[in-house]
Each structure stands twice: as C-alpha cells, then as structure tokens.
C-alpha cells in the first residue's frame, strides 16, 4: 500500500487535525517510461502552507483530496525509464506519501553518490533551501563586498545560509533577526553573524538602527509584516530588499499586516523585489558548486531538524510557524534511504 | 522689500493658516559672484509637503522660520556673476519669495528663449514634473513596447505625461486612476489613455483586473496607500512598480495605511522601486529633448493650473491634496516675468 497525506480542508490559520487526512491507496505500478520511487525524506518548507490556500500563487493551489505537494528524496526501486536506474537516489516532487512515480510530467534529479554527503545535508544546503539563499543574496540582492546585510529568519535554514555566504564574500556586517534569546545566540555563535536581534523584544526598528547605524544595504526578508517594516525604516541609499518569503503572514492571509514604510523606498532610491527559486533552475549548478565547496571546507555550518514518520509531516510544517524547529526541517519517511 | 512665506509650525495633516506666515524682509543685495533674481513663478509640488515634516527625507526638513523650499523661475535683474546676464530667465530653487540670490550654493539654469514656449509650459513638462514622468517610466519602470501601463494620479501633471509617453512609445494599453468622473473623462479624452478608473468608486482592485485582465507590466504610483495595494494585486509576471510619490500619505504620516499585497512581488517575481528625479540631473537633457519634441509636434497635451499671488502658495499646495487642481499647479508671483 501507499500511505498518503491529502488535503481534507483548507486551513484558516494554522494547520490542524482537520486540515489533512492520512489515507492508504494501492502502491502505484511502474508503467512504460516510468520509475517507481520509494520516498525516504521530505523537505518541509513554508511555501507548502501557501499552496494550501485557494489564492493566486506561483503554483496552483493543492486541490481538496490531493496529496500534499512537497519536494523530497527517495530511492528508485523499479525503472522502465532510461533516465533512472534502480538504486539511484533521486530528488524532486515526492509529495507527502511513501511511493511516487517519476515520469515526463514529474521529473527527478539523480543525486551524486560517493561524495561523503548525507541526504539531509543535500536536501538542506544543496537543495532549494541553500540555493534560495544563494540567488536571493547574490542575484536579487546584488550583494557586493562591503555591504551591510540583515537577514530575518536568521536561525532558519535559508537565513542561516544567507548570512554565511555574505560573511564569506566580504560583507562589512551581517546582522540576523530571530525569535528568542536561544536562537539569537545560535545565530551569532554557530552561524557567525556579527549580531542578532530578537524580534520578540520591543523597538526592533530602533535596535536595528543601533546595530546598523549606517543603514542596511541588503535586507533579506523571510518573514514579512512588522519585521519587514522595521527593516525598511533602516535601509541605506540604493538598498536592495529581497522578498524571499513572508512566513509571518502565511497563516493569516486575511489579516495580513500592512507595510507602512514603502515611502522609504523613494527616500532611499531603493528596490524591493520578490523571487521564486524555481526561476533559477537552469543555474542551480552555479549555487551548488559554491555551497558544496563551503560544505567540504567545513565553512558552512548547517543544522537539520529531523522528524520521523510520514504521519508527523503536518506537525513538522507547523513547527516552521511556531519557531519550534532548529535548522532545516525534514521528515524521515524511510530511514534506510541514504546516499552512498 | 522681499515678501517671503516662512514655516511657522510643522503641520499635522493639511497645511492651514497656522503653518506658514507671510513676512517682509529687506530685498537681498547682490554680492560678488551673485545674481539677483526677481521671482516670476513657483512650481507647486507634493514633495514640498514632505519637507515640512521633521522626518527623514531625501533633503533635510525645512527649518522653522525658514522660507518654504520650492523650485520656480525668475528673471535676472542684476548680476555680478559670469553665469548670468540681466534679462536671463532662470530656473532653480527660488523658494516661496519675491527675490532670491543665485550663487555657488544655489545655482540656476538659464532657460532658452525664442523657442515659442511659455514659462508655464517649461515649468511643467520641461521641468522636473515632465522629467520625473520620463525617467520614472523609461528608466526605473524599464518600459518596453507592448507593456500594459497603469498610472495613478493620471490627471495630474506627472501622471498625464507618463501615460502620453507610454502611448507614444507603443504601450499595449495605458490605464489611468484618478479622482472623480470629470478627471477620469479628461484622462481619456484629453490625454488619450485607453481607460481611466475612479478610485472613489468601490472595488478598485476588481475593476483594475477587468480593465487589465492580463495584468499590469508597469505601475507608476503617485499616491501610495490603498491604490498602490489594489495595483499590486494585479501585477503581471516581472512587473515593475515605480514609486514616484505617495500623496495620499503625506498628510498622515502617523496613520499611513499599510500595503498588504507585498507578497504579490514574490508570486509575480516583481520589483518595486523608488526614485528621486534629482538623481537624474546629469541626464535631464535626454528627457527634455524627447519632451520638447512632443510639445513641438503638438502630441503632448498639458495643462497648467495658475494661482495668482505669492500669498496664495499655501492654498495652491493644498489643492494637490484635495484634488482641486487641474494639471500642473503654478503660482504666479510676477506675471511680467515671461520667456521671450
């Protein structure tokens, strides 16, 4: 059988027990030009929450009754396709289930083996999480040596990598924003940021000014809302504000808090720009090369938060919104699926 | 004597009788390397209102007791400078007064005579108003032939020029947003926009969708607030949102309404960018050449709203916020100052 988690009801606010249902379907059979994949690990990303809304997005909403859309990795157990061989470890849209078919409509990338990387590391820093950090900072953010960089969600999977790339490339100062003293300490001590501000404390805009008195050249935003507003009030001339995500808003689309400091974009001749990492798919190798180099050199600190059991995927998703995760959140569906 | 309007109190909301005071000072005398200018006409721009606030801006706030900062034009009546000759009609920061000195700190541009242009036209379309429209659309907005362009403040001095340049350069569709049926009719009938939506009517976002079903490629924003939000909800992929001004917000800095649709910048991989026309000063001639060509060809419709008397400058400024003006608002200080 194939255990699957489907969308039962569109959530209002956080995902709860009524949002999804665990169902059992027959294991799919491997037709011509297809490969059958046993899913090993799921990448739990904030964007999954946006796909649950019936709202315009960069992909269509997940339909009621459909398996929850998700990237992940698995092992090829049977193949009628020249693209895949049994035993290949592959990365792609596995969705929240135990078995998935690769075909022309749903292509997977074969991951390189024998490089001494474990699957969780690959799904984190060499997957879309790290690649998002790379292109958001360098391409959308037009980072230059000497820039002052501020990153929200700094203890998170993407944010922690943004700050480390910026430091490695010669940022003048890298400041994180995170939730709570423990995460702030981790951002400075583990990820090497120069400073980290706790957004749960009052007067964030003023503290940003104190930490970056000359203003922010690149602000990498993962959260939106009030924190984005506080950063906007501190941008430097010709600043680039990179909109990567708005996790503070995803659970409250109806009551999204407005950003009031857009006029700072005029005063500072600054730019705010959004992006979706999928648009960079033809350039993924460029990011992966630099990130793999940093991993091999031991200069990229990364942390994965593993949750075991397909049935816990909805709880794992909620961790992203409560701040209960530390590092990249992954769900282990089958612990035997590993890179060699 | 030199009649001057000075800032007496910082306004909260609209400028009123307590904001400014008319004072009389001695007429300045023309020192070495200076020229004495008799002011003929003032350019009344929304940005003047922002300078009255004690808030960070692209120029320092006007000090209490200082003459209100403003651009304008005048005639040189006496000159100890090789840059200016008596009789020259000059353009620069005249401020709200009858007499001003040109010197190294306050330089003026000598306007060309004998071209058959009147001073009001020059202050409107060949001055910062028209130049703002030009660079906002072409440079910040990266306008390309075939784009769908939406302009707020479309009946205003800048907005009306934005739409006409876009049409002249091959926009697929140009839609204005303006206040009230009379202005909307003017935008379509006089300025040649394809459509104009009245923001005072409900459901602006839905009406924008109906008027631009394929989405907005360039949104030129003069107003900010709710109208900016409605436009953001209708941007096309890779859209450029040009922040030129936020006139709906200038009178209510404390209660500025937040923009809630910033996540559309992510979904649509779009950019929102602010600019200040002064940054383009080295390229003004490029804009003036194209705009002068359109004026001479009779293909640029423009309208000036003249208010006579220096003492009425504060009322003229308020017209911009009440929508009581039609076209570029200018204050005639001395009607004898004219281009030959």
Contacts between the chains, C-beta under 8 A, distances in Angstrom:
chain1	res1	chain2	res2	distance
A	56	B	264	8.0
A	56	B	267	6.4
A	57	B	267	5.5
A	58	B	266	7.6
A	58	B	267	5.2
A	58	B	269	8.0
A	224	B	262	6.7
A	224	B	263	6.7
A	228	B	262	7.2
A	229	B	258	7.6
A	243	B	262	6.6
A	243	B	263	7.4
A	243	B	265	5.3
A	243	B	266	5.0
A	244	B	266	7.4
A	245	B	266	7.1
A	246	B	262	7.2
A	246	B	263	4.9
A	246	B	266	7.1
A	249	B	263	6.5
A	256	B	260	4.6
A	256	B	263	7.6
A	257	B	258	6.3
A	257	B	260	7.3
A	258	B	229	7.6
A	258	B	257	6.3
A	258	B	258	1.5
A	258	B	259	5.4
A	258	B	260	4.7
A	259	B	258	5.4
A	259	B	259	5.0
A	259	B	260	7.7
A	259	B	262	5.5
A	260	B	256	4.6
A	260	B	257	7.3
A	260	B	258	4.7
A	260	B	259	7.7
A	262	B	224	6.7
A	262	B	228	7.2
A	262	B	243	6.6
A	262	B	246	7.2
A	262	B	259	5.5
A	262	B	272	7.3
A	262	B	274	7.9
A	263	B	224	6.7
A	263	B	243	7.5
A	263	B	246	4.9
A	263	B	249	6.5
A	263	B	256	7.6
A	263	B	274	7.5
A	264	B	56	8.0
A	264	B	274	7.8
A	265	B	243	5.3
A	265	B	272	6.4
A	265	B	273	6.6
A	265	B	274	3.6
A	266	B	58	7.6
A	266	B	243	5.0
A	266	B	244	7.4
A	266	B	245	7.1
A	266	B	246	7.1
A	266	B	274	3.4
A	266	B	275	7.0
A	266	B	276	6.8
A	267	B	56	6.3
A	267	B	57	5.5
A	267	B	58	5.2
A	267	B	274	7.1
A	267	B	276	7.7
A	268	B	274	7.1
A	269	B	58	7.9
A	269	B	273	7.9
A	269	B	274	6.0
A	269	B	275	5.6
A	269	B	276	6.0
A	269	B	279	6.2
A	270	B	273	7.2
A	270	B	274	6.1
A	271	B	271	6.0
A	271	B	272	7.2
A	271	B	273	4.2
A	271	B	274	7.9
A	272	B	262	7.3
A	272	B	265	6.4
A	272	B	271	7.2
A	272	B	272	4.7
A	272	B	273	7.4
A	273	B	265	6.6
A	273	B	269	7.9
A	273	B	270	7.2
A	273	B	271	4.3
A	273	B	272	7.4
A	274	B	262	7.9
A	274	B	263	7.5
A	274	B	264	7.8
A	274	B	265	3.6
A	274	B	266	3.4
A	274	B	267	7.1
A	274	B	268	7.1
A	274	B	269	6.0
A	274	B	270	6.1
A	274	B	271	7.9
A	275	B	266	7.0
A	275	B	269	5.5
A	276	B	266	6.8
A	276	B	267	7.7
A	276	B	269	6.0
A	279	B	269	6.1
